[in-house]
Amino acid sequence: MTSSNFRIVTEFETDYSPSHITKYESSFTGMTAVVVNRKGPKVNGFFALATEIHDNSGAPHTLEHLCFMGSEHYPYKGILDRLATRAYSETNAWTATDHTAYTLDTAGWAGFAQILPVYLEHILFPTLTDAGCTTEVHHINGEGEDAGVVYSEMQGVQNTQESLMNEAANKMLYQEGIGFRYETGGMMDALRVLTADRIRQFHKDMYRPQNLCVIIIGEVEEKELLTILDKFEKEHFNTDYQIDTKWKRPWVDSEKVIPLMESKVATVEFPDRDESTGEVMLAFLGPDCMDSVSATAVEVMSNYLAGSSVSVLEKALVEIENPWATSVRFYNEDRPNTVLWIQLTAVATEKLEAAKEKLLEVLKDTVAPENKLNFSYITDLIHRDRRQTKFYAETSGHSFSTPIITDHLFGKRDGSQLREDLENLAAYDELLKWDEARWKEFIRKNLVDNHHVAILGRPSAALKASLEATEKQRIADRVAELGEEGLKKLQQKLDDAKAQNDKEIPPQEISKFVVPGVDSIHFIDTNTVRAGLALKSDGRPNNEHQKFVETDAAANDIPLYLHYESVPTEFVHVNLIINTAGIPEILRPLLPIYTEMFFDTPVTKDGKRVEYEHVVEQLERDTVSLSINSGSYLDLPEAIRIRLQVEPEKYETAIQWLHTLLWDNIFDPKRIGITVSKLRSDIPDEKRQGKSMVYSVKNMVELDSQSIGKAKNTLVKAKYLKKVETLLKSDPDAVVKQFEQFREGLTQLKNIRVLTIADLTRLKNPVSSWNSFVENKPFDGKISPLDRRLDRLNGIGKNPSNSCQIVELPAIDSTFSTHTGKGPINFDDEQLPALLLVLAYLTATEGPLWNAARGSGLAYGVGLTRAMQSGQLVFDVYRSPDAFKAFSAVKKVLSDYADGTTEFLPNSLEGAVSSIVVSFADNEPNLSGAGTASFIRQVVNGLSKDFNSQLLQKIKKTTVEDMKKTLRDYVLPCFEPSTSNVVVITSLAKADEIEKQFKDAGFTPDRKNLKEYEDDYGYGAKYGVPEDDNEDDDNDDDDGEESVVGNEDEDESEGSEEED
């Protein structure tokens, strides 16, 4: 056997994770590959290229999209994703300012190995056709309107507060000719004139093998990998190919950034009718990201200054009676001059300048000679950051991909800095040697004495009106200039491009890729263990771990539902799942306040009051992460989940904390007031989010007042929080009493189930450690049934019919919609296997829905999902120039499949089955995720542990006729007026047209503004709080987007199908 072109550059084991890292480099092409070999069912690929451009054309972003449109040997749009689906894989990509990364997430190495060379060909040898550029980037349709996938995407973000402020900051931070200055996504005016030739040239400049790093994380057969890469190089590069030694590495060999010579400030207006709040953003150029000690120090500094409610900036600017902002965000972008960003959110518009000055004053005071740092807290943060690094190494592939990409962009090619950064955690040891003076100097150098850029984001109703008028006039002028004949030609050009792009893929091109066996995927095995009420109600598992736990004397008698999943993890994941039925209905909207201050409230310990600052510090010392949110990730959107993740020796401590936080917390009027003020101030910004608001309105329309999904909804908080704040000022004791009633209804033992995921053999007293938790707590011996979303739907939620809400949102330029019909409610529904297959087939990347909407430039995305907990099926349109056109196009496609006009393709059906298998792996990608998925199957859904295997067998037996019937019975009703609920969030410019289109289609549109959906649950009338005619038109977080308090980690993907 001949030797490989790929030599080992560096190779090492990490000492904090069971991972073996090897960096290879090809002596033939210069391509590099980094493998992080570790066990698990998923293999994650990241194919990264450094990309630098000095204009706003959007060439990097558009190229990323076009690489999926076909390649040299596979010149068919969508073939990559069709093949990936068969190989248990999913593709995606992103374009950042400094790089483009293509991702390949696969269940098992066999599928990854099969699709890898095809993917690499799409990246290095794409077709880049004019037709692809027309549909994917930008085109003008027969009505004179702009569209295109990339154009739609950027239309949705270009004039947002965040984008406008970032654009201004980057122009002030960097001189002309520095790539960090420009918008790589593309500005709309530039996208309208971007040519395919410009994109091809950018590909030639940047997409060369010596600029490509193939990163693979998972169980990898490395010898086979090198064989695949060698073969790829041999087939695609001539034998006389030579590495371009004169080629300049982007960023490394580019013009250097000139440091700021002075601090600068600018006011940036963003369009919005609500002018009450804006934002303050500061940017500093900091240390080199490749200096591992300095980079780690930046993380610790950011947590010290803005990581929690007791951090310096949060405590001074947010956790006060009259806060300057609702939160302080400190984040950084890794660069040779790392950008340190500090952001104040929801600042009163009239206080923007003063808030900026106050922020700078607090920073200056922090390092003043007369003031001391909280040095013990800094030490705690270093230890906690180290724990979290180990934790994320176990739970998330991104903990490795991000530093590897950064090293590829800015590091030495010899792998020395990669090894220094990832082999061990020595940087933390070095930081523990720093004294207070060293930390003060670091803060002073990078922030206090460092020149900065300050952006004051100010909302402007006038700008909103101006942009809309200008856009309308631009389109009108174009239509007049082109005339009827010109518009016809443009429509014909678009139709021709679609026809060229949509040419049929020969079936043999698909079928020659054999679907790997499911046994090639190494799913994680868990051992279920039960104690207490779980043992009595659910039975005794037959395994050694169960026997081990039953050696704990409390296993049989403890009055608590204890479910364990034993896996070989280094951490303990303790979850409390709490029913909410006991909370008085009128008090359920207190839930957002309760969860927001759950970890940030005074408590009683040993008979003494402990202030919230000490609570937060002690919690951070004892935990790896913590969170409180709804139970949506457990398929229980009507429950509350509290989660503490700790090291095994802190297991009993975690239980003690849960007891303290649930029953010994003190409802302090001052803390309540600060929390309410923060939540209320966030509302205007939340109202600016189209995706959030479409689900917020949907939930107001379909949920009963008993539902916590409604109770903590944006449009309830808008009125409810104002009244709580008013009552708090006049009668604080009354509000405290309400919280005590809330707690009493929530924290009864009958409402609580415990899920612990751990290596049980490493836990001392896994059951009896809970004795103190239940001590002296009343309990009647009966566990309450789990709260179900289905039971908390109102009439129209249970039986969708003739509801069509059209809502204007001034802050957006796009449209969003949801269309809800009835779905199955039981896992034994005979049509469930067919429905799963239909959904997988239709929603595949480059599948029927993709091509109907995104492929035609009608929307950035569409989705079709089942929600078993609510018995609903939901179709949604995301970021579309015209949601009705996307809706109509998809409806036509579905109808054609249902009546047989369009046939289901056998190869695509095989791919759909494979994608279902992938979804099983996605739900349990790591140890904690596997444990959680097992709990969901058994406890939440009442299914056997092997239910997925049984379901897969039924899916494989599903016929095309079964699928057509399911389309007729379940899917198409989502698109009919009489059997669906519709919510559309639209820009002002499109509102009239959207309303007319739905009306002409047989719907009965009900056009409202957000304020008309607001509801105070009768709180004002019951507690004597008068209506305020001058109430702020404010809002909170969408109930479709999970609102989380604490550190909610992406360590499990068991995910709910519910919108919360």
LUMVEX-984528 format. One record per residue (C-alpha): x, y, z. Coordinates in pm, whole numbers, plus 50000, padded with zeros to 5 digits. Layout:
XYZ;...
% end
This chain:
500005000050000;501365034249903;501835060150173;499355088150216;499835123850095;498645134250440;501375135750703;500795140251073;501565175851179;500735171351546;499025144751756;497985144252122;495465132652381;493495158352579;493885154252954;490365166753036;488355146352786;488625111452629;489555126752294;492505120052061;493365149051830;495445145851514;496245172851260;497175161750908;498445181850614;498685171350249;502095175250093;500345175049754;497655201749785;498235217650125;494775207250249;494645201550624;492475178250831;491985177751207;490375147251365;489005147151719;488435110051775;485855103452049;482985079352108;479345087252031;476595081451774;477235113851582;480125123251357;480325160851306;482195176351016;483195212750978;484875222350652;486335256850707;487905282050471;489365315750563;487435340950353;488315377650324;486685404350109;486905442150096;483405451449984;479735446150075;478925425749765;478015394849963;480225372349750;481305350750048;477705344950159;476265339149813;479085315149729;478245295150039;474695290949906;475735283149550;478105255249654;475005234449731;473695238549374;475815211249214;479405201749140;481675190148860;480655153448868;477285159249034;475865188648834;472385187648984;470785211449229;470005193249551;471925161349480;474315166849771;471475168250019;469605139649853;472705117949890;473425130950240;469955121450354;470535085550244;473815085550437;472145095350767;473535130350721;472475166450729;474325195450570;474425232050655;476785261450637;477435296050772;479345326550659;481125346850924;483145378250871;486415359150863;485495324450740;482955301950575;482195268150729;480245239150580;478865213350820;478115176350787;476305160251080;476055122851041;474805093651245;477725069451225;481075069451044;479905047750751;477515074250622;480005102250681;482725084250488;480335078550198;479265114750155;482555132250242;484165132249893;480925143849730;480705172749976;484345182649923;483745183349549;480805206849596;483025230149796;486125230049576;484525223049236;480985237849235;479115245248913;478365281848996;475875286548712;474145318648611;470805301548672;471775292649026;472815328349090;469455340548961;467295319849193;469565316449494;471015351649514;468685377449358;466115381349088;463225403848990;459905386548939;457155395048693;455645420048938;458845439748966;459635427349318;463055416749444;463475381149563;466025353349594;467075331949890;470055353049996;468215385349921;465285374450138;467655365250418;469435398650416;466215418050366;465105403950700;468175416150889;469765445850713;467695472950880;467455457251224;468885474351527;471675448951565;472795449851202;472815487751174;474755492051499;477305465251405;477805480351062;478525514451212;480865500151476;482925480451226;483385510551002;484705530051298;486935501851425;488665493851098;490225513850820;489425508950451;490975477250314;490495456650630;488135427550574;486575429850920;485025462950813;482615448250559;479275429850558;480095395550413;476395386550404;475845413450142;473915445850147;470675446149952;471775472749703;474965453049635;473155419749603;470895434849338;473915440249110;476135411149216;477145389448919;477965352748891;481395362148755;482225381349073;481275350949280;483335327949058;486365350249101;485965349849477;485825311949468;489015310949264;490735334149511;489675317549834;488465281849774;491765264349723;492805232549906;495605249250103;492945272150254;490605243550349;490595226250686;488535194350718;487535190651084;485905158051194;484705150951548;483425116551648;484265079751602;486475081851293;488275054151108;491365075051038;493065051250796;489905050550586;489695088450609;493205092650467;492385068350188;489295088850100;491215121550101;494065107149894;491615093849639;489835127349627;493075145749556;494125120649289;490785123349108;490495161149118;494025174849083;496485168748803;499715151248895;501645183148815;499535203549060;501695224949284;500895244049600;500925281449532;503775292949753;503075329349670;499465327649783;498725350250077;496785336250368;493685356850439;494045376850760;497515363750842;499225379950541;496765408650506;497155445050593;497305449550968;494665467751168;495625502651276;494875506751648;492345533051747;494045566251818;491045580152002;487665569352133;484705575651905;480975577851955;478145577551702;474375576651715;472705551951480;469015552851411;467075521051345;463495519151216;460755513451472;457525530751568;458205523751936;460825549552029;460975541852402;464175521152421;467405516452235;470805500752298;474355510652380;477255491352228;480955495752302;483785478752114;487455475952212;490355460052025;491875435152269;494585408352282;495575383152016;493145354052019;496045329951965;497535338752303;495775311352503;496345326952845;495075361152735;492125345452554;491175326052867;491635357453077;489165375252848;486555348652925;487115351853298;487065389753276;483805389253082;482185367353349;483535389153629;482175420553467;478925407953314;478445370653370;475725370753633;473585392953852;476485397754093;479015407253825;480375442453837;478425458153552;475185439053610;475175448653976;475865485253908;473705490453600;470925464353612;470345450653962;469215484454099;465825500554158;466125523553856;468195502853616;470135517953331;469505486853118;467855452853142;471075433853086;474755437853012;476255414952750;480005410352727;481175389252435;484145387552207;485095378951851;488335359551812;490745378951593;494405389451596;493015419751778;490125403051960;487055425351959;485615429952307;481955439952288;479915453752576;476225458452509;473555474752723;470075463052623;466735480952649;468095514652756;465595543352782;466155563952468;466655596252659;469385579452870;471545564452595;474435588852630;474235589053010;474165550853021;477315549352809;479085573553045;477895554053349;479265521953202;482685537753147;482605552453498;481925518353654;484805502853459;487125530253572;486055526953934;486595489353920;490345493153876;490795524754082;493645521554337;491285527154629;488925499054524;489595461954559;488515434954320;486455405954453;489475383854415;487935352654569;485105355254317;487595357654030;489235325954161;485845308754173;485175319553815;488465304553697;487615271253858;484065272253720;485285280853370;487635251053388;484745228353496;482605241253212;485375235152958;485505198553067;481715196953063;481365210952712;484135187852588;481885158952690;478635173052560;479275194352251;481385190251940;481505227951904;483795229752207;486465216051973;485385229251632;485465265951734;489105266851856;490215244951565;488625269051315;490225298451496;493605281251476;493095274951105;492355311751048;495035328151259;497375301551400;500675286751293;500395259051038;502755236651239;500015228451491;501965241451789;499315266551893;496545241251837;498265217552076;498895245052330;495225254852322;493595220452335;495945195052493;495345206052850;493885233353065;497195248853166;495915283953088;493695281853396;496665271753610;498515302253487;495595325253566;495425311653920;498925326153966;497745361353879;497385384954173;494915413754203;497355438654052;497765416653742;493985414253694;493545451653739;496245457953482;494565434153236;491195451653275;492805485753259;494865477752948;492035462052749;489105483552861;489655513653084;492765528652916;491955513952575;490345535652309;486915523752210;484015528251972;480595535852120;477365532151926;474105546052059;471195528251890;468175550851875;464755539651742;463135562151484;459555561251365;460395586851098;463145564550958;460715535450946;458235555850744;460985569350520;462415535050439;459005521250355;458145550750132;461515548949958;461175511749897;457665515249757;458795543049527;461845523349412;459675493949310;457105516849145;459835534448946;461265501348835;457865488148724;457265520048528;460715518448368;460495481948271;456925482548151;454825451848089;457185437647832;460255442148050;458565425348344;457575395948124;461205391648018;462375391448378;459735365848471;460785344648174;464425347348285;463395335348629;461295306848490;464145295948264;466565296448557;464185275448766;463805250548484;467565247548447;468095243748819;465315218548861;466425194348594;465755159248712;468475140048890;468925106248719;467675079548963;470845059148918;472925088149051;471045084549377;470605046949398;474305039549351;474805053549702;473695024549920;472045033350251;474345021250533;472914997150787;471445011851103;473924990551299;476675013751173;475355039651420;476655034851773;473755046351986;474445052452354;473025026552592;471525038452920;470445019153226;467125029753373;466865029153751;463885038153969;463315045954334;460535059154554;457275066154374;458815058654033;459675023554152;456135018254279;454325032253977;456585022553687;458104989453800;461544975853884;464114974953599;466244943853584;469844955753576;472874958153802;472484995653849;468994990153992;470394965054238;473124989454335;470655017554404;468434994654609;471304989654850;470455024954959;467905019755238;465635048055120;465075033754770;461665018654843;460165042555093;461095078255000;457945098454912;459395112554592;459365102554225;462995094054145;463995083053796;467665077053711;469475071053385;472965057153439;475575065653175;479395068553196;479415106353234;481825127053442;478975149153564;475625147053739;472575162253572;469785167653826;466405177653684;463245186853870;460145184853651;457325203053826;453635203753735;452005238053730;448335228653776;448395238854143;449245275354073;446145297654095;445225307653742;445285344953808;448825341953948;450295320953667;451605351753483;453915356753783;455915327653638;458335349253431;459195369653740;459595338253950;461905321153702;463905352753630;464825357153996;464895320354094;468685318854128;469025355854216;466975359154533;467745360554906;467235328055097;467115316055455;469935292455556;470395279555909;467835304656027;469705334155880;469005355655576;471545351855298;471525380155045;471195372154677;474805381854597;476095354254825;473545329754687;474765335654332;478425333054427;477895300754619;475805285654339;478485293354086;481075277754317;479065245554351;477725240053999;478845235853642;475665251153507;472115258053614;468865267553450;465135271053498;462765270853206;459645253553080;459675216053022;459495219652644;462785201252596;461165172052773;457985173452564;456295189452865;455685225952775;453205230053060;455735219753325;458735237453473;462195221953458;464915231753703;468315217553619;471595217553810;474695201653660;477455193853905;480465171953964;479675138854141;481055150454476;478565179454469;475485157254419;474175161154773;475005198354766;472895202354452;469935185954627;470335209254924;470365239054689;467155227554522;465465225354860;466685259954957;465675276254629;462215260654627;461125265154988;463545288755164;463675316754911;462645351255032;460305371754815;461935405354871;459885434854732;463025452454615;464255422054419;460775416954275;460675453154166;464075451653998;463095419853815;459775434153696;461515465653575;464025445053375;461345423353218;459215453353123;462145471552969;462875441652746;459415442752594;459875468452315;462875449652178;461025416652188;458195432051988;460635438651707;461155401651638;458885387751367;459655351251438;458885356151807;455705375551755;454115350851516;454165324151787;453255348852056;450035357251872;449425320551787;449555311452155;447265339852256;444735327652001;444915290352078;445815286052445;443515286452746;444345309253037;445405278653239;448335273553004;451695286353123;452445290552754;449895318452756;450545330453111;454175338653038;453475350852688;454765383852565;451295397952520;450215389052872;453305404053030;452765436252842;449775444253066;450275421353364;453765433053461;452715469153456;449965461853705;452255441353928;454685470353929;451905494654022;450645472854307;454185467154429;454555504454488;451275508654675;451005475254859;454215454654843;452955430255107;450085420654879;452505411754600;454705391954837;451635372654950;450785364854586;454245349954535;453865329154848;450535315654715;452255309054381;455025289554557;452585269854770;450655258654462;453805249454270;456115232354518;453975204054653;455755170454647;452965155354440;453915179454158;457595170054148;459405143553945;463175139853958;465355128853669;469025122853752;471475114153477;474825102253614;477215073653652;475315059953951;478265039654075;480015072554150;477195086354366;477225082254739;473705076054870;471915081754537;468475079254704;468865088155072;470565120854973;467015132054892;465725126255246;466425161955350;464595174055040;461305157655143;461645160855520;458545175755688;456815181055353;453135170755345;452275143855093;449155122955041;450995094954865;449725102254514;451795117254235;449925141654011;449555132753644;451825151653408;450425184353280;449615182152908;449425210252658;446445193852488;444375198952803;445145236052803;444165244652450;441005265052407;438265255752163;439935269651852;443235254551958;441715219751981;439655223851664;441355248751429;438825266451211;438455299551029;440935319751231;443185342151023;445105368651216;446975395251016;449275415651241;451435444951138;454925447751287;456625480651204;460155468951288;460425442151016;460805441950639;459765405550590;456715384250663;456255353650886;453305330250919;452035299051097;449225276350978;447875251751235;445725221151184;444875190451387;447455163151430;447695129551606;447655129751986;448655093652058;451755074251967;449575044451880;447745064251612;447755041151310;448645070151081;451675081751283;454245061151088;452895074450758;452835110050893;456445107951006;457445095050664;455435122150487;457015149550695;460515135850647;459975133150272;458455167550229;460785187250455;464075172350340;466755197250244;466335202749869;463085183549902;459585193449782;458905221550031;462435235050005;462195237049629;458705251849634;459575280449869;463265285549932;464445272449597;462095296949425;463195326049640;459785328549808;461085324350164;464275318950354;462665288550511;459455268750558;458675240850800;456065214350864;456115198951212;453945177551437;453325187151798;452135155951981;451685173952312;449075197052159;447725173851892;448585198851620;450335200151288;452005233351208;453235247650881;455315279150911;456905304250677;460055321350795;461395354450666;459565357250336;459035386950102;455415375050080;454225347250313;451065341050109;453015333249792;455175308249984;452035293350144;450325289849805;453335274049638;453645248049912;449915240649911;450085233349537;452965209149587;451145190849866;447935188249667;449815173449374;451295146249595;447945139049759;446065133849432;448875115349257;449785142949009;453305141249153;454715107449241;456725098549547;460225088749432;461585055749567;465095069749623;463725099349813;461555076350024;464685057250124;466275090550212;463255100150420;463545068250624;467235075750678;466435110950796;464085096551058;466945075151183;469075106651199;466395123551408;466675094951659;470425100851682;469945138451704;467735133552007;470495115252193;473845127752058;475695125552390;475455109552731;473045133852894;470935135752579;470625097852570;469475097552931;466945124852871;465575107952559;465085075852756;463135094853023;460935111452761;460095078452596;459285059952916;457895085853156;456545113952943;455155093352656;454625059852832;456565040552568;459065012352584;462785019452565;462915002952221;459915021952083;462005038551813;463035004751674;459424993351665;458335025651503;461035023051238;459784988751137;456265002751092;457605031950887;459425008250654;456104990150590;454265022450505;452845023950151;452435053449916;448675050549957;449125053650334;451095085550274;448475100350041;445765093450294;447785110250567;448325140250342;444585143250293;443665136650656;446305156550839;448495178450619;446225195250367;443725206550634;446485229950758;446045248750431;442255250950424;440335280150581;437745258050753;440285235450924;443205258051011;444315287351222;446545312851052;448765339851200;450715363250975;453195389051100;453885413650823;455675445850751;453455476050705;454315477650337;452895442850269;449925442950508;447215453450261;448405429249996;448705400150241;445215406550374;443705407350025;445475375649916;444205355250211;440715369550171;440665360249801;441755325049902;438655320450117;440045330550456;438435356850678;441325379350782;441145396751118;443615425351107;444905437551441;447905452451613;449785434751890;448215455352165;444785441452087;445955406652198;447185418052538;445595402952850;446125409653221;444265378153339;441895400053541;444725409653776;443885446553775;440235441153860;440885415454133;443615434854310;442285469754253;444905481654006;443305507353773;443775507753399;446405532253280;445465548452952;449075558652904;450575524452953;453725518452757;453195496752454;455755471952572;456345435152553;458365404552656;459855373352513;457925352852266;456425321452397;457455303352085;461085309952171;462185292852488;463035318452758;465695304352984;467195316553309;470645303253388;473115285253168;470975264252933;473525243252749;473355225952417;474335193452581;471225174852480;469075175152175;466145155352299;464075185552199;460405190552210;458325193451901;456255219452081;456515256552042;456505266852407;
% end
